[in-house]
Amino acid sequence: MIGETQDNTLIILMPVYNDWAALALLLPALDRALSAKSLEADVLVVDDGSTEPQPEDIRPAVFAAIKAIDILSLRRNLGHQRAIAIGLSYLEANGSSRPIVIMDSDGEDDPRDIARLVEESKVHRGETIVFAARTRRSEKLIFRFLYQMYRLLHFLLTGIHVCVGNFSLVPSGLLKRLVAVSELWNHYAAAVYKARLPVALVPVHRGRRLQGSSQMNIVNLVVHGLSAMAVFGDRIGVRLLIVVGVGMVAAGGALIAVLAIRFFTSLAIPGWATYAAGLLLVMLIQMLMIVLVFAFVILAARDSASVIPSRDFVHVTGAIRRLYDRGC
């Protein structure tokens, strides 16, 4: 199967949801890119509960660099982040000992950049997860603007710059650690950073889809962004607590100033101190309630059971079948 050890061979992991036409165009391009750099690969396609049947013409002819293509079907649609988590867990469970390249199946991740990820991994002696850092996007202007707003919000709340997606290379030595990270179930890249695994970046341009239209609309972008930030929920909670704490100090100081003016000076306007003090007191009570809610939410989250991808992936996986086998 796909986890067997072979020298100088990669594993390409791609989640797919109804993108069979784009995948059919990507596979020959992937084979040419690998062959040009004297690389070989087995391909694991994770079918994320597709509602459209796989077309017959996706069955490939003979490839030069792609040795085998397996399709792992999921019992339901879970989203591409969880499809990635399941694919990684499946590979780890089947004893994969080769570097794993994670990429999209629509062509927006250029197969020619795989060689650059491999070379960067060699520089770090296979001890670092290598991400493709996006230097240019190809989406519409409104999408790029909202994405930049999300990046700014993400940095303000977590302190981490967003510059990577799924396109990356995971060395075999880090796979066992990665699939034990519960946050991997929500967001792959965020989980890597949350687990403090070693990371290296390779700048790349994001390409265009080979076929069809992107499924990443504004709603999906918001869900994707919230999933990424949820991984850093404890860090976000602490930062918000600090902000609220500063607000409480400011409101308390203002309340003391109002009372001092009212009772120790002649500057007070009749009735104003009552309204100002009442408003500041209400703000203090509300901020105190926010602090308490945040504290209990964070403590409850630490005690709740989490999904461990390496343990729980078997509950949502279906059949695996061999689509292509080059043979010896």
BADRENFI-403523 format. One line per 8 residues: number of its first residue (from 1); their letters; for each residue z, x, y of N, C-alpha, C. Coordinates in Angstrom, 1 decimal. Layout:
<recs>
NUM> a> Z/X/Y/Z/X/Y/Z/X/Y | ...
</recs>
This chain:
<recs>
1> migetqdn> 0.0/0.8/-1.2/0.0/0.0/0.0/0.0/0.9/1.2 | 0.2/0.2/2.4/0.0/0.9/3.7/1.1/1.9/4.0 | 2.2/1.8/3.3/3.3/2.8/3.6/3.2/4.1/2.8 | 2.3/4.3/2.0/2.2/5.5/1.2/1.9/6.7/2.1 | 2.4/7.8/1.7/2.3/9.0/2.6/0.9/9.7/2.4 | 0.3/10.0/3.5/-1.0/10.7/3.6/-0.9/11.6/4.7 | -1.4/12.9/4.6/-1.4/13.8/5.7/-2.4/13.5/6.7 | -2.1/13.7/8.0/-3.1/13.6/9.1/-3.6/12.2/9.2
9> tliilmpv> -2.8/11.2/8.9/-3.2/9.8/9.0/-2.2/9.0/9.8 | -2.7/8.2/10.7/-1.8/7.3/11.5/-1.8/5.9/10.9 | -0.8/5.1/11.4/-0.8/3.7/11.1/-1.0/3.0/12.4 | -2.0/2.1/12.5/-2.2/1.3/13.7/-1.7/0.0/13.5 | -0.7/-0.4/14.3/0.0/-1.7/14.2/-0.5/-2.6/15.4 | -1.1/-3.8/15.1/-1.7/-4.7/16.1/-1.2/-6.1/15.8 | -0.5/-6.8/16.7/-0.3/-8.2/16.6/-1.5/-9.0/17.0 | -1.8/-10.1/16.3/-2.9/-10.9/16.6/-2.5/-12.4/16.6
17> yndwaala> -3.0/-13.1/17.7/-2.8/-14.5/17.7/-4.1/-15.2/18.1 | -4.9/-15.6/17.1/-6.2/-16.2/17.4/-7.2/-15.3/18.0 | -7.0/-14.0/18.2/-7.9/-13.1/18.8/-8.8/-12.4/17.8 | -9.3/-13.2/16.8/-10.1/-12.6/15.8/-11.4/-12.0/16.3 | -12.1/-12.7/17.2/-13.3/-12.2/17.8/-13.2/-10.9/18.5 | -12.1/-10.7/19.3/-11.8/-9.5/19.9/-11.5/-8.4/18.9 | -10.7/-8.7/17.9/-10.4/-7.8/16.8/-11.6/-7.3/16.1 | -12.6/-8.2/15.9/-13.8/-7.8/15.2/-14.6/-6.7/16.0
25> lllpaldr> -14.5/-6.8/17.3/-15.2/-5.9/18.2/-14.4/-4.6/18.3 | -13.1/-4.7/18.3/-12.2/-3.5/18.5/-12.2/-2.6/17.3 | -12.3/-3.1/16.1/-12.2/-2.3/14.9/-13.3/-1.2/14.8 | -14.6/-1.5/15.1/-15.6/-0.4/15.1/-15.4/0.6/16.2 | -14.9/0.1/17.4/-14.6/1.0/18.5/-13.4/1.9/18.1 | -12.4/1.4/17.5/-11.3/2.1/17.0/-11.7/3.2/16.0 | -12.6/2.8/15.1/-13.1/3.8/14.1/-13.9/4.9/14.7 | -14.7/4.6/15.7/-15.4/5.7/16.4/-14.5/6.6/17.2
33> alsaksle> -13.5/6.0/17.8/-12.6/6.9/18.6/-11.8/7.8/17.7 | -11.3/7.3/16.6/-10.6/8.1/15.6/-11.4/9.2/15.0 | -12.6/8.8/14.6/-13.6/9.7/14.0/-13.9/10.9/14.9 | -14.1/10.6/16.2/-14.5/11.6/17.2/-13.4/12.7/17.3 | -12.1/12.3/17.0/-11.0/13.3/17.1/-10.5/13.7/15.8 | -11.3/13.5/14.7/-10.9/13.9/13.4/-9.6/13.3/12.9 | -9.4/12.0/13.3/-8.1/11.3/12.9/-8.5/10.2/11.9 | -7.6/9.9/11.1/-7.7/8.8/10.2/-6.6/7.8/10.4
41> advlvvdd> -6.8/6.5/9.9/-5.7/5.6/10.1/-5.8/4.4/9.1 | -4.6/3.9/8.8/-4.5/2.6/8.1/-4.2/1.6/9.2 | -4.7/0.4/9.1/-4.4/-0.6/10.2/-3.6/-1.7/9.5 | -2.5/-2.1/10.2/-1.7/-3.2/9.8/-1.8/-4.3/11.0 | -2.5/-5.4/10.6/-2.6/-6.5/11.6/-1.5/-7.5/11.3 | -0.7/-7.8/12.3/0.3/-8.9/12.1/-0.2/-10.2/12.7 | -0.6/-11.1/11.8/-1.1/-12.4/12.2/0.1/-13.3/12.6 | 0.2/-13.4/13.9/1.4/-14.1/14.5/1.2/-15.6/14.5
49> gstepqpe> 1.1/-16.2/13.2/1.0/-17.6/13.1/-0.3/-18.2/13.7 | -1.4/-17.6/13.6/-2.6/-18.0/14.2/-3.0/-19.4/13.8 | -3.5/-20.2/14.7/-3.9/-21.6/14.4/-5.4/-21.7/14.1 | -6.1/-20.6/14.5/-7.5/-20.6/14.2/-7.8/-19.7/12.9 | -8.5/-20.2/12.0/-8.8/-19.4/10.8/-9.5/-18.1/11.0 | -9.3/-17.1/10.2/-10.0/-15.9/10.4/-11.4/-16.1/10.0 | -12.4/-15.7/10.9/-13.8/-15.9/10.6/-14.3/-14.9/9.5 | -15.3/-15.3/8.8/-15.8/-14.5/7.7/-16.4/-13.2/8.2
57> dirpavfa> -17.0/-13.3/9.4/-17.7/-12.1/9.9/-16.8/-11.0/10.4 | -15.5/-11.2/10.3/-14.6/-10.1/10.7/-14.5/-9.1/9.6 | -14.9/-9.4/8.4/-14.9/-8.5/7.3/-15.8/-7.3/7.7 | -15.2/-6.1/7.7/-16.0/-4.9/8.2/-16.9/-4.3/7.2 | -17.8/-3.5/7.7/-18.6/-2.7/6.8/-17.8/-1.4/6.5 | -18.5/-0.4/6.0/-17.8/0.9/5.7/-17.4/1.6/7.0 | -16.1/2.0/7.1/-15.7/2.8/8.2/-15.6/4.3/7.9 | -15.6/5.1/8.9/-15.5/6.5/8.7/-14.1/7.0/8.7
65> aikaidil> -13.3/6.5/9.7/-11.9/6.9/9.9/-10.9/6.0/9.5 | -11.2/4.7/9.5/-10.2/3.7/9.0/-10.2/3.6/7.5 | -9.1/3.9/6.9/-9.0/3.9/5.4/-8.7/2.6/4.8 | -7.9/1.8/5.5/-7.5/0.5/4.9/-7.1/-0.5/6.1 | -7.3/-1.8/5.9/-6.8/-2.8/6.8/-6.0/-3.8/6.0 | -4.8/-4.0/6.4/-4.0/-5.1/5.8/-3.6/-6.1/6.8 | -3.5/-7.4/6.4/-3.1/-8.4/7.3/-1.8/-9.0/6.8 | -0.7/-8.9/7.6/0.6/-9.5/7.3/0.7/-10.8/8.1
73> slrrnlgh> 0.8/-11.9/7.4/0.9/-13.2/8.0/2.4/-13.6/8.2 | 2.6/-14.2/9.4/3.9/-14.7/9.7/4.0/-16.2/9.4 | 5.1/-16.8/9.1/5.2/-18.2/8.8/5.1/-19.1/10.0 | 5.3/-18.5/11.2/5.2/-19.3/12.4/4.9/-18.3/13.6 | 4.4/-18.9/14.7/4.2/-18.1/15.8/5.5/-17.7/16.5 | 5.7/-16.4/16.7/6.9/-15.9/17.3/6.7/-15.2/18.6 | 5.5/-14.9/19.0/5.2/-14.1/20.2/4.9/-12.7/19.8 | 4.1/-12.0/20.6/3.7/-10.6/20.2/4.8/-9.6/20.2
81> qraiaigl> 5.9/-9.8/20.9/7.0/-8.9/20.9/7.7/-8.9/19.5 | 8.0/-10.1/19.0/8.6/-10.2/17.7/7.7/-9.9/16.6 | 6.4/-10.1/16.8/5.4/-9.7/15.8/5.4/-8.2/15.7 | 5.6/-7.5/16.8/5.7/-6.0/16.7/6.9/-5.6/16.0 | 8.1/-6.3/16.3/9.3/-6.0/15.6/9.2/-6.2/14.1 | 8.5/-7.2/13.7/8.4/-7.5/12.3/7.5/-6.5/11.6 | 6.4/-6.1/12.3/5.5/-5.1/11.8/6.2/-3.8/11.6 | 6.9/-3.4/12.6/7.7/-2.1/12.4/8.7/-2.2/11.3
89> syleangs> 9.4/-3.3/11.2/10.4/-3.5/10.1/9.7/-3.5/8.8 | 8.6/-4.1/8.7/7.9/-4.1/7.4/7.4/-2.7/7.0 | 7.0/-1.9/7.9/6.5/-0.6/7.6/7.7/0.3/7.2 | 8.9/0.1/7.9/10.0/0.9/7.6/10.5/0.5/6.2 | 10.5/-0.8/5.9/11.0/-1.2/4.6/10.1/-0.7/3.4 | 8.8/-0.5/3.7/7.9/0.0/2.7/7.7/1.5/2.7 | 8.7/2.2/3.4/8.7/3.7/3.3/7.6/4.4/4.1 | 7.2/3.9/5.2/6.2/4.5/6.0/6.7/5.9/6.5
97> srpivimd> 5.9/6.9/6.3/6.3/8.2/6.8/5.2/8.9/7.7 | 4.5/8.0/8.4/3.4/8.5/9.3/3.7/7.9/10.7 | 3.1/8.6/11.7/3.3/8.1/13.1/2.6/6.7/13.2 | 3.2/5.8/13.9/2.7/4.5/14.1/2.3/4.3/15.5 | 1.0/3.9/15.7/0.5/3.6/17.0/0.5/2.1/17.2 | 1.2/1.6/18.2/1.2/0.2/18.5/0.3/-0.1/19.6 | -0.6/-1.1/19.4/-1.6/-1.4/20.5/-2.0/-2.9/20.4 | -2.5/-3.4/21.5/-3.0/-4.8/21.5/-4.4/-4.9/20.7
105> sdgeddpr> -4.7/-6.1/20.3/-5.9/-6.2/19.5/-7.1/-6.8/20.3 | -6.9/-6.9/21.6/-8.0/-7.5/22.5/-8.8/-6.4/23.2 | -8.5/-5.1/23.0/-9.3/-4.1/23.6/-8.8/-3.6/24.9 | -7.7/-4.2/25.5/-7.2/-3.7/26.7/-6.5/-2.4/26.6 | -6.1/-2.0/25.4/-5.6/-0.7/25.1/-6.8/0.1/24.5 | -7.2/1.1/25.2/-8.4/1.8/24.9/-8.2/2.7/23.7 | -8.9/2.5/22.6/-8.7/3.4/21.4/-8.9/4.9/21.6 | -9.7/5.2/22.7/-9.9/6.6/23.0/-8.6/7.3/23.5
113> diarlvee> -7.6/6.5/23.9/-6.4/7.1/24.4/-5.4/7.4/23.3 | -5.7/7.0/22.0/-4.8/7.3/20.9/-4.7/8.8/20.7 | -5.8/9.5/20.8/-5.7/11.0/20.6/-4.8/11.6/21.6 | -4.8/11.1/22.8/-3.9/11.6/23.9/-2.4/11.4/23.5 | -2.1/10.2/22.9/-0.8/10.0/22.5/-0.4/10.9/21.3 | -1.3/11.1/20.5/-1.0/12.0/19.3/-0.8/13.5/19.8 | -1.6/13.9/20.8/-1.4/15.3/21.3/-0.1/15.4/22.0 | 0.3/14.4/22.8/1.6/14.4/23.5/2.8/14.4/22.5
121> skvhrget> 2.6/13.7/21.4/3.6/13.7/20.3/3.8/15.0/19.7 | 2.7/15.7/19.5/2.8/17.1/18.9/3.5/18.0/19.9 | 3.3/17.9/21.2/4.0/18.7/22.2/5.5/18.6/22.0 | 5.9/17.3/21.7/7.3/17.1/21.5/7.8/17.2/20.1 | 6.9/17.8/19.2/7.2/18.0/17.8/7.6/16.7/17.1 | 7.0/15.6/17.5/7.2/14.4/16.7/8.6/13.8/16.9 | 9.3/14.2/17.9/10.7/13.7/18.1/10.8/12.7/19.3 | 9.7/12.3/19.8/9.7/11.4/21.0/8.7/10.3/20.9
129> ivfaartr> 9.2/9.1/21.3/8.2/8.0/21.4/7.4/8.1/22.6 | 6.1/8.1/22.4/5.1/8.4/23.5/4.5/7.1/23.9 | 4.7/6.7/25.2/4.2/5.5/25.8/3.0/5.8/26.6 | 2.0/4.9/26.6/0.9/4.9/27.6/1.4/4.3/28.9 | 1.5/5.1/30.0/1.9/4.5/31.3/0.7/4.0/32.0 | 0.8/2.8/32.4/-0.4/2.1/33.1/-0.5/2.6/34.5 | -1.6/3.1/34.9/-1.9/3.6/36.2/-2.8/2.6/37.0 | -3.4/1.7/36.3/-4.3/0.7/36.9/-4.5/-0.4/36.0
137> rseklifr> -4.4/-1.7/36.6/-4.6/-2.9/35.8/-5.9/-3.6/36.2 | -6.4/-4.4/35.3/-7.7/-5.0/35.5/-7.6/-6.6/35.7 | -6.4/-7.1/35.8/-6.2/-8.5/36.0/-6.6/-9.0/37.4 | -6.5/-10.3/37.7/-6.8/-10.8/39.0/-5.7/-10.4/40.0 | -6.1/-10.5/41.3/-5.2/-10.1/42.4/-3.9/-10.8/42.3 | -3.8/-12.1/42.2/-2.6/-12.9/42.2/-1.7/-12.4/41.0 | -2.3/-12.2/39.9/-1.5/-11.7/38.7/-0.9/-10.3/39.0 | -1.7/-9.4/39.6/-1.2/-8.1/39.9/-0.1/-8.2/40.9
145> flyqmyrl> -0.2/-9.1/41.9/0.8/-9.2/42.9/2.1/-9.7/42.3 | 2.1/-10.7/41.4/3.3/-11.2/40.8/3.9/-10.2/39.8 | 3.0/-9.4/39.2/3.5/-8.3/38.3/4.3/-7.3/39.1 | 3.8/-6.9/40.3/4.5/-6.0/41.2/5.8/-6.6/41.6 | 5.9/-7.9/41.9/7.1/-8.5/42.3/8.1/-8.4/41.1 | 7.6/-8.6/39.9/8.5/-8.5/38.7/9.0/-7.1/38.6 | 8.1/-6.1/38.8/8.6/-4.7/38.7/9.7/-4.4/39.7 | 9.5/-4.9/40.9/10.6/-4.7/41.9/11.9/-5.4/41.5
153> lhflltgi> 11.8/-6.6/41.1/13.0/-7.3/40.7/13.7/-6.7/39.5 | 12.8/-6.2/38.5/13.4/-5.5/37.3/14.1/-4.3/37.7 | 13.6/-3.5/38.7/14.2/-2.3/39.1/15.5/-2.6/39.9 | 15.5/-3.6/40.7/16.7/-3.9/41.5/17.8/-4.4/40.5 | 17.5/-5.1/39.5/18.5/-5.6/38.6/18.9/-4.7/37.5 | 18.0/-3.8/37.1/18.4/-2.9/35.9/18.4/-1.4/36.3 | 17.7/-1.0/37.4/17.6/0.4/37.8/16.6/1.1/37.0 | 15.7/0.4/36.3/14.7/1.0/35.4/13.3/0.6/35.9
161> hvcvgnfs> 12.4/1.6/36.2/11.1/1.3/36.6/10.2/0.8/35.4 | 9.5/-0.3/35.6/8.6/-0.8/34.6/7.2/-0.2/34.8 | 6.8/0.6/33.8/5.5/1.3/33.9/4.8/1.3/32.5 | 5.4/0.7/31.5/4.8/0.8/30.2/4.7/-0.6/29.5 | 3.8/-0.7/28.5/3.7/-1.9/27.8/3.9/-1.6/26.3 | 3.1/-2.2/25.4/3.3/-2.0/24.0/2.5/-0.7/23.5 | 1.5/-0.3/24.2/0.7/0.8/23.7/1.5/2.1/23.6 | 1.7/2.6/22.4/2.6/3.7/22.2/2.5/4.3/20.9
169> lvpsgllk> 3.1/5.4/20.7/3.2/6.1/19.3/4.6/6.3/19.0 | 5.0/5.8/17.8/6.3/5.9/17.3/6.3/6.9/16.1 | 7.0/8.1/16.3/7.1/9.1/15.2/7.8/8.4/14.0 | 7.5/8.9/12.8/8.1/8.3/11.6/9.6/8.6/11.6 | 10.1/9.7/12.2/11.5/10.0/12.2/12.3/9.1/13.0 | 11.7/8.4/14.0/12.5/7.5/14.9/12.4/6.0/14.4 | 11.5/5.8/13.4/11.3/4.4/13.0/12.6/3.7/12.5 | 13.3/4.4/11.7/14.6/3.9/11.1/15.6/3.5/12.2
177> rlvavsel> 15.7/4.3/13.2/16.6/4.0/14.3/16.1/2.8/15.1 | 14.8/2.8/15.3/14.3/1.7/16.2/14.4/0.3/15.6 | 14.2/0.2/14.3/14.2/-1.2/13.7/15.7/-1.6/13.5 | 16.7/-0.8/13.8/18.1/-1.2/13.7/18.6/-1.7/15.1 | 17.7/-1.6/16.1/18.1/-2.0/17.5/17.8/-3.5/17.6 | 18.9/-4.3/17.8/18.8/-5.8/17.8/17.9/-6.2/19.0 | 17.9/-5.5/20.1/17.1/-5.9/21.2/15.6/-5.8/21.0 | 15.2/-5.1/19.9/13.8/-5.0/19.6/13.2/-6.4/19.3
185> wnhyaaav> 14.0/-7.4/18.9/13.6/-8.7/18.6/13.1/-9.4/19.8 | 13.6/-9.0/21.0/13.2/-9.7/22.3/12.1/-8.9/23.0 | 12.1/-7.6/23.0/11.2/-6.8/23.8/11.1/-5.4/23.3 | 10.0/-5.0/22.8/9.8/-3.6/22.2/10.1/-2.5/23.2 | 9.4/-2.4/24.3/9.6/-1.3/25.2/11.0/-1.3/25.8 | 11.5/-2.4/26.2/12.9/-2.5/26.8/13.9/-2.0/25.7 | 13.7/-2.4/24.5/14.6/-2.0/23.4/14.7/-0.5/23.3 | 13.5/0.2/23.4/13.5/1.7/23.3/14.3/2.3/24.4
193> ykarlpva> 14.2/1.8/25.6/15.0/2.3/26.7/16.4/1.9/26.6 | 16.7/0.7/26.1/18.1/0.3/25.9/18.8/1.2/24.9 | 18.1/1.5/23.8/18.7/2.3/22.8/18.7/3.8/23.1 | 18.2/4.2/24.3/18.2/5.5/24.8/17.5/6.5/23.8 | 16.4/6.0/23.2/15.6/6.9/22.4/14.7/7.8/23.3 | 14.4/9.0/22.9/13.6/9.9/23.7/12.2/9.3/24.0 | 11.8/9.4/25.2/10.5/8.8/25.6/9.7/9.8/26.4 | 8.4/9.8/26.2/7.4/10.6/27.0/6.3/9.7/27.4
201> lvpvhrgr> 5.7/10.0/28.5/4.7/9.1/29.1/3.3/9.8/29.2 | 2.2/9.1/29.0/0.9/9.6/29.1/0.2/8.6/30.0 | -0.3/9.0/31.2/-1.0/8.0/32.1/-2.3/7.6/31.6 | -2.6/6.3/31.6/-3.8/5.7/31.1/-4.2/4.5/32.0 | -5.5/4.2/32.0/-6.0/3.0/32.7/-6.0/1.9/31.7 | -5.6/0.7/32.1/-5.7/-0.5/31.3/-7.1/-1.0/31.3 | -7.6/-1.3/30.1/-9.0/-1.7/30.0/-9.2/-3.2/30.1 | -10.3/-3.7/29.8/-10.6/-5.2/29.8/-10.8/-5.7/28.4
209> rlqgssqm> -10.5/-7.0/28.3/-10.6/-7.7/27.0/-12.1/-7.6/26.5 | -12.2/-7.4/25.2/-13.5/-7.3/24.6/-14.1/-8.7/24.4 | -13.3/-9.7/24.3/-13.8/-11.1/24.0/-12.7/-12.1/24.5 | -13.2/-13.2/25.0/-12.2/-14.3/25.3/-11.4/-14.0/26.6 | -10.5/-14.9/26.9/-9.7/-14.8/28.1/-8.2/-14.4/27.7 | -7.5/-13.8/28.6/-6.2/-13.4/28.3/-5.2/-14.6/28.2 | -4.3/-14.5/27.3/-3.3/-15.5/27.1/-2.1/-15.2/28.0 | -2.0/-14.1/28.7/-0.9/-13.8/29.6/-1.1/-14.5/31.0
217> nivnlvvh> -0.7/-15.8/31.0/-0.8/-16.5/32.3/0.6/-16.3/33.0 | 0.7/-17.0/34.1/1.9/-16.9/35.0/3.2/-17.3/34.2 | 3.1/-18.4/33.4/4.2/-18.8/32.6/4.6/-17.8/31.6 | 3.6/-17.2/30.9/3.9/-16.2/29.9/4.4/-14.9/30.5 | 3.9/-14.6/31.7/4.4/-13.4/32.4/5.9/-13.6/32.7 | 6.3/-14.8/33.2/7.7/-15.0/33.5/8.6/-14.9/32.2 | 8.1/-15.5/31.1/8.8/-15.5/29.9/8.9/-14.0/29.4 | 7.8/-13.3/29.5/7.8/-11.9/29.1/8.8/-11.1/29.9
225> glsamavf> 8.8/-11.3/31.2/9.7/-10.6/32.1/11.1/-10.9/31.8 | 11.4/-12.2/31.6/12.8/-12.6/31.3/13.3/-12.0/30.0 | 12.4/-11.9/29.0/12.7/-11.3/27.7/13.1/-9.8/27.9 | 12.3/-9.1/28.8/12.6/-7.7/29.0/13.9/-7.5/29.7 | 14.2/-8.4/30.7/15.5/-8.3/31.5/16.7/-8.7/30.7 | 16.4/-9.6/29.7/17.5/-10.1/28.9/18.1/-8.9/28.0 | 17.2/-8.0/27.7/17.7/-6.8/26.9/18.8/-6.1/27.7 | 18.7/-6.1/29.0/19.6/-5.4/29.9/20.6/-6.4/30.5
233> gdrigvrl> 20.9/-7.4/29.8/21.8/-8.5/30.3/23.2/-7.9/30.8 | 23.8/-7.0/30.0/25.1/-6.5/30.4/25.0/-5.7/31.7 | 23.9/-4.9/31.8/23.7/-4.1/33.1/23.4/-5.0/34.3 | 22.6/-6.0/34.1/22.3/-6.9/35.2/23.6/-7.7/35.6 | 24.4/-8.1/34.6/25.6/-8.8/34.9/26.6/-7.9/35.7 | 26.7/-6.7/35.4/27.6/-5.8/36.1/27.1/-5.6/37.5 | 25.8/-5.4/37.7/25.3/-5.2/39.1/25.5/-6.5/39.9 | 25.3/-7.7/39.3/25.5/-8.9/40.0/27.0/-9.1/40.4
241> livvgvgm> 27.9/-8.6/39.4/29.3/-8.7/39.7/29.7/-7.8/40.9 | 29.0/-6.6/41.0/29.3/-5.8/42.1/28.9/-6.4/43.4 | 27.7/-7.0/43.4/27.1/-7.7/44.6/28.1/-8.8/45.0 | 28.5/-9.6/44.0/29.4/-10.7/44.3/30.8/-10.2/44.8 | 31.2/-9.1/44.2/32.5/-8.5/44.7/32.4/-8.0/46.1 | 31.3/-7.4/46.5/31.1/-7.0/47.9/31.1/-8.3/48.8 | 30.4/-9.3/48.3/30.4/-10.6/49.1/31.8/-11.2/49.3 | 32.6/-11.1/48.2/34.0/-11.6/48.3/34.8/-10.8/49.3
249> vaaggali> 34.6/-9.5/49.3/35.4/-8.6/50.3/34.9/-9.0/51.7 | 33.6/-9.2/51.9/33.1/-9.5/53.2/33.6/-10.9/53.7 | 33.6/-11.9/52.8/34.1/-13.2/53.1/35.6/-13.2/53.4 | 36.3/-12.4/52.6/37.8/-12.3/52.8/38.1/-11.7/54.1 | 37.3/-10.6/54.5/37.5/-10.0/55.8/37.2/-10.9/56.9 | 36.1/-11.7/56.8/35.7/-12.6/57.8/36.8/-13.7/58.0 | 37.4/-14.2/56.8/38.5/-15.2/56.9/39.7/-14.6/57.6 | 40.1/-13.4/57.3/41.2/-12.8/58.0/40.9/-12.6/59.5
257> avlairff> 39.7/-12.3/59.9/39.3/-12.1/61.3/39.4/-13.5/62.0 | 38.9/-14.6/61.3/39.0/-15.9/61.9/40.4/-16.3/62.2 | 41.3/-16.1/61.2/42.7/-16.4/61.4/43.4/-15.6/62.5 | 43.0/-14.3/62.6/43.6/-13.5/63.6/43.2/-13.9/65.0 | 41.9/-14.3/65.1/41.4/-14.8/66.4/42.1/-16.1/66.8 | 42.3/-16.9/65.8/42.9/-18.3/66.0/44.3/-18.2/66.5 | 45.1/-17.3/65.9/46.5/-17.3/66.1/47.0/-16.2/67.1 | 46.2/-15.2/67.3/46.7/-14.0/68.1/45.9/-13.7/69.3
265> tslaipgw> 44.8/-14.6/69.6/44.0/-14.4/70.8/43.8/-15.7/71.5 | 43.2/-15.7/72.7/42.9/-16.9/73.4/41.4/-17.2/73.4 | 40.7/-16.5/72.4/39.2/-16.6/72.3/38.8/-17.8/71.5 | 39.7/-18.4/70.8/39.3/-19.5/69.9/38.8/-20.7/70.6 | 37.8/-21.4/70.1/37.3/-22.6/70.6/37.9/-23.7/69.8 | 38.4/-24.8/70.4/39.1/-25.8/69.6/38.3/-26.3/68.5 | 38.9/-26.3/67.3/38.2/-26.9/66.1/37.4/-25.9/65.3 | 36.9/-24.8/65.9/36.0/-23.9/65.2/36.6/-23.1/64.1
273> atyaagll> 37.9/-22.8/64.3/38.6/-22.0/63.3/38.7/-22.8/62.0 | 39.0/-24.0/62.1/39.2/-24.9/60.9/37.9/-24.9/60.1 | 36.8/-25.2/60.8/35.5/-25.2/60.1/35.1/-23.9/59.5 | 35.3/-22.8/60.3/34.9/-21.5/59.8/35.8/-21.0/58.6 | 37.1/-21.3/58.7/38.0/-20.9/57.7/37.7/-21.7/56.4 | 37.4/-23.0/56.6/37.1/-23.8/55.4/35.9/-23.4/54.7 | 34.8/-23.1/55.5/33.6/-22.6/54.9/33.7/-21.3/54.2 | 34.5/-20.4/54.8/34.7/-19.1/54.1/35.5/-19.2/52.9
281> lvmliqml> 36.5/-20.1/52.9/37.3/-20.4/51.7/36.5/-20.9/50.5 | 35.6/-21.9/50.9/34.7/-22.4/49.8/33.8/-21.4/49.2 | 33.3/-20.5/50.1/32.4/-19.4/49.6/33.2/-18.5/48.7 | 34.5/-18.2/49.1/35.3/-17.3/48.2/35.6/-17.9/46.9 | 35.9/-19.2/46.8/36.1/-19.9/45.6/34.9/-19.9/44.7 | 33.7/-20.2/45.3/32.4/-20.2/44.5/32.1/-18.8/44.0 | 32.3/-17.7/44.8/32.1/-16.4/44.3/33.1/-16.0/43.2 | 34.3/-16.5/43.3/35.3/-16.2/42.2/34.9/-16.9/40.9
289> mivlvfaf> 34.4/-18.1/41.0/33.9/-18.8/39.8/32.7/-18.1/39.2 | 31.8/-17.5/40.0/30.7/-16.8/39.5/31.2/-15.6/38.8 | 32.2/-14.9/39.3/32.7/-13.7/38.6/33.3/-14.1/37.3 | 34.0/-15.1/37.2/34.7/-15.6/36.0/33.6/-15.9/34.9 | 32.6/-16.7/35.4/31.5/-17.1/34.5/30.8/-15.9/33.9 | 30.4/-14.9/34.8/29.7/-13.7/34.3/30.6/-13.0/33.3 | 31.9/-12.8/33.6/32.7/-12.1/32.7/32.8/-12.7/31.4 | 33.0/-14.0/31.3/33.1/-14.7/30.0/31.7/-14.7/29.3
297> vilaards> 30.6/-14.8/30.0/29.3/-14.8/29.3/29.1/-13.4/28.7 | 29.4/-12.3/29.4/29.2/-11.0/28.9/30.1/-10.7/27.7 | 31.4/-11.2/27.8/32.3/-11.0/26.6/31.8/-11.8/25.4 | 31.3/-13.0/25.7/30.9/-13.9/24.6/29.6/-13.3/23.9 | 28.7/-12.7/24.7/27.5/-12.1/24.2/27.8/-10.9/23.3 | 28.9/-10.1/23.6/29.3/-9.0/22.8/29.9/-9.4/21.5 | 30.4/-10.6/21.4/31.0/-11.0/20.1/30.0/-11.8/19.2 | 28.9/-12.2/19.8/28.0/-13.1/19.0/27.1/-12.2/18.1
305> asvipsrd> 26.7/-12.8/17.0/25.9/-12.1/16.0/24.5/-12.0/16.5 | 23.9/-10.8/16.2/22.5/-10.5/16.7/21.5/-10.4/15.6 | 20.3/-10.6/15.9/19.2/-10.4/14.9/19.0/-8.9/14.8 | 19.0/-8.4/13.5/18.7/-7.0/13.3/17.3/-7.0/12.6 | 16.3/-6.6/13.3/14.9/-6.7/12.7/14.8/-6.1/11.3 | 15.4/-5.0/11.0/15.2/-4.4/9.7/15.8/-5.2/8.6 | 16.8/-6.1/9.0/17.5/-6.9/8.0/16.9/-8.3/7.9 | 16.4/-8.9/9.0/16.1/-10.3/9.1/14.6/-10.6/9.1
313> fvhvtgai> 13.7/-9.5/9.1/12.3/-9.8/9.2/11.8/-10.5/8.0 | 12.4/-10.4/6.9/11.9/-11.0/5.6/11.9/-12.5/5.7 | 12.7/-13.1/6.6/12.8/-14.5/6.6/11.6/-15.2/7.3 | 10.8/-14.4/8.0/9.7/-15.0/8.7/8.3/-14.5/8.3 | 8.4/-13.5/7.3/7.1/-13.0/6.9/6.5/-13.8/5.7 | 5.2/-13.9/5.7/4.5/-14.6/4.6/3.8/-13.6/3.7 | 2.6/-13.9/3.4/1.8/-13.0/2.5/1.2/-11.9/3.2 | 0.9/-10.8/2.5/0.1/-9.7/3.0/-1.1/-9.5/2.1
321> rrlydrgc> -2.2/-9.3/2.7/-3.4/-9.1/1.9/-4.3/-8.0/2.5 | -5.0/-7.4/1.6/-5.9/-6.3/1.9/-7.2/-6.8/2.4 | -7.6/-6.6/3.6/-8.8/-7.0/4.2/-9.9/-6.0/3.9 | -9.6/-4.7/3.9/-10.6/-3.6/3.7/-9.9/-2.4/3.1 | -10.6/-1.8/2.2/-10.1/-0.6/1.5/-11.3/0.3/1.3 | -11.2/1.5/2.0/-12.4/2.4/1.8/-12.4/3.1/0.5 | -11.2/3.2/-0.1/-11.1/3.9/-1.4/-11.1/5.4/-1.2 | -11.2/6.1/-2.2/-11.1/7.5/-2.1/-12.4/8.1/-1.6
</recs>
